Amino acid sequence: MINMETSQPQKITLKADGTLDVPETPIIPFIEGDGIGRDIWPATRLVLDKAIDAAYGGRRRIEWLELLVGEKGFHETGEWLSEEALATIQDHVVAIKGPMTTPIGTGIRSLNVAIRQKLDLYACVRPVRYIHPVPSPMKSPEKIDMVVFRENTEDLYAGIEWQAGSDEARKVIDFLNSQMGTELSAMTGIGIKPISEKNTKRLVAMAIAYAIEQGRSSVTLMHKGNIMKFTEGAFSRWGYEAAREQFPGQTLTEAELYDKHGGQRPEGKVVIKDRIADMLFQQVLLRPDEFDVIATPNLNGDYISDALAAQVGGLGMAPGANIGDTCAVFEATHGTAPKYAGLDKVNPSSLILSGAMMLDHMGWKEAADKVRAALQATVKDGIVTYDLARQIQGAKEVKCSAFAKAITEHL
């Protein structure tokens, strides 16, 4: 039973050194999400509340504050993403959200991207780790234990593009053809791929700081710099510079590892290396235990994080977070699956595990560990939702809400 006599609800605040000041009863905004959000959010909330109570004996709890964003926000307020909602997230420092609707090819811009960019949540952090006995296409999925740090605010996701045949596209094409020596067809869609030194270095610095804090062995810079030399190639170069400038005593390059240390990593040092994007896709399949933390531009990060999730059982088991210097939003990594909305059917694990990441971020590690352990135990017992039940022999298929309840019984 949760003790409601904890301290009065208060906002989480930032200390001068950038760390969080978390009260015993923090107010945390949440966005239910579209589609299956109505199913997986209540399941997630139940698990998080119970885990916090189990870890701290009622001394701590979360005061949840709903934000009307997405379809629910549009129907009730006429806005998909209000400035008030963004200000509330910024003011409360930590938030969590379900999946959001994004039409393809037309209509509203991605709300996920808008939230990341407007709040400058420049790092999309995606841990990928196997949970036994989730079915996997890999022979040894237990070797996969990586964390992807994906730059969130620029690259092609900056949204700087013009439709083929538009006046804007024609102006850009005329300039490129007349001034820059290109030979683009008049009916060409145009997109701009900005990658900057500032945004690259802060992303890579966050990845390296994480690797140092968590005792990880390496950070791999993923890029396609052999082709896109001045954008993705620059990402790699600036990444090495960030390591050299900000972590000189704690990092070494892969070349230094072999030239100076015979390939044996010195204790406490993080190895900085880089891989061409297409090569890395093959290497995480063939030699996954050689990679630990991956830092990558936006588009590459989108691809590699989903591909890695597939290696450990799919997006339904993959947590994620969007983190900046002043606030963070934790989220389900999958889509809204509208055909399953309201059926109490889908797997809530992605959002539950994202909630565990949120608890880690708040410094409530005991509760976070309880969430992960209880979810692992529930799956190991063969109590799973339909997506896993059809793949695990002898498993018991349960509804989304029943799966969450089973997790709480393992706390």
Secondary structure, DSSP 8 states (H G I E B T S, - for coil): ---TTS---B--EE-TTS-EE--SSBEEEEE--STTHHHHHHHHHHHHHHHHHHHHTTS---EEEE---THHHHHHHS-SS-HHHHHHHHHHSEEEE------SSSSS--HHHHHHHHTT--EEEEEEE--TT---SSS-GGG-EEEEEEE-SSGGGG--EE-TTSHHHHHHHHHHHHHS-----SS--EE-----HHHHHHHHHHHHHHHHHHT--EEEEEE-TTTSTTTHHHHHHHHHHHHHHH-TTTEEEHHHHHHHHTT---TT-EEEEEEEHHHHHHHHHH-GGG--EEEE-HHHHHHHHHHHHHHTT-GGG-EEEEE-SS-EEEEESS---GGGTTSS-S--HHHHHHHHHHHHHHT-HHHHHHHHHHHHHHHHTTEE-HHHHTTSTT-EE--HHHHHHHHHHT-
